[in-house]
Amino acid sequence: MAVSKTDTKVIIDGKVYTLSGYESEEYIQKIASYLNGKIEELKKEEGYSHLSRDLQTLLLEINLSDDYFKAQKKLEALNEDLESREKDLYDIKHELVTTQMRLESTEKSLKKAEQENQENAKKIIRLEASSKK
């Protein structure tokens, strides 16, 4: 099944553009909205309006790159945290299995000791009965 290209009209910094891509129109609008937000942030900065259009574009690109690398760093940290939690979970599961095995072994030992205790109690009763005779 082939994915069709989407043509979407967006407004970026007051200008209408037609963007084409394989993403949904909603996604393309979301990108345009993000760009508009970044542009508005920069326009609030003192001196930004006095820069040449090329420097304004460069500043926008630098800010977008900064956002990208910060998001990458956060993703890496989250992945490391996930790996750590998965390892902790594995260790806990291993400990649980080991504890269950020990519990089963202890229950078997207890059952054997109870049986021996019952046999010894029967022997004592027999010995007491035979000694009274």
N, C-alpha and C positions, 0 to 999 in steps of 0.2 A: 504494500500500500504506500503510494507516494504522498509525501506531505506537500501541500501546495503553499506557494509563497503568498504572503499577506502584504498588501499595500495599505498603509495607514497614514492619514494626514495628522500631523502633530504641530503644535505651536511651541517653538523653542526661542526664548528671548524675544518674543513678540513677532516672530516670523513663522510663516506656515511652510512646513516641509512635508514631503511625502517620503516616508521610510518604508523600505521593503525588507521582508525577512520571513523566516519560517516560524517565528514565534507568533503568539496570539496578539490580536489588536490591543487587548487589555495590557499585556506585558510591554508592548512597544510604547503605549501611553504612559505606563509606569516609569519607563526609562526617561521619557521626555519630561515627565513631572520631576523626576530626580534631578535632571540637568537644570531645569528651571529653578529648583530650590538652591542648587549650588551657585548658579548665576546670581540669584537674589542675595545670597550670603556675601558673595564677593562685592556686589554693588554697594553693600552697606559699609564696606571697608573704606576708610579714609584714603583718598588718593587713587583708588581703583579707576574712577571715571576719567582721570587725567592721563592714564596709561594709553598707549597706542592699542589699536584693536589686536595686533599681533601679540603684545604683552598680556592683554586681557585673556586672550585665548590660551596662551602659554600658562598663565596663572590658573586658569580653569583646569587645564590638563594636569598640572602639578597637583592640584587639590583632588582631582578624581583619582590620580595614581596613588596619592596618599591614602585615600579611602580604601582603595583596592588592597594595598599592602597591609593596612591595618586589619582589614577583614580577613586576609590570608593568615596573618599572625594569630588572629582570634580563632580561626578555623583550626590551625595547627595546634593551638593550646587546647581547644575542645577535643580534638582527635587524641591528643596525648592523654587528656583526662579520661576519655572513653576507654582507651587502651588500658590505663591504670585500673579503672573500675572493672573492666573485663577480667584483668589478671586477679584482682582482689576477689571477684566473684568465683573465678576458677579455684582459687586457693580455699575459699570458704566451702565450695562444693566438695573439694577433695577432703577437707577436714571433716565435713559432715559424713562422707562415705566411710572414712577411717573410724570415726566415732561410732557409726552404726555397726561396723564390723566388730569393734571392741565390745559394744553392747551385746551383740549376738553371742560373741564368745563368752562374755561374762554371764549371760543368761543360761547358756549351755552348762557352764561350770557350776552355776547356782543350782540348776536342775539336777546335775550329777551329785552335788554335795547333799541336796535334799533327799535324793534316792539313797545315798550311802547312809545318811542320818536315819532314814526310816528303817533300812536294813539293820543298822546298829541298834536301833531301839527295839526291833524284833528280837535280835540276838540277846539283848539285855533281858528282855521279858522271858525268853526261853531259858537263859542262864539262871535267872531268879527263880523261875518255876522249877527248874531241875535241882537247884540247890535247896529248895524247900522240901523236896522229896526225900 
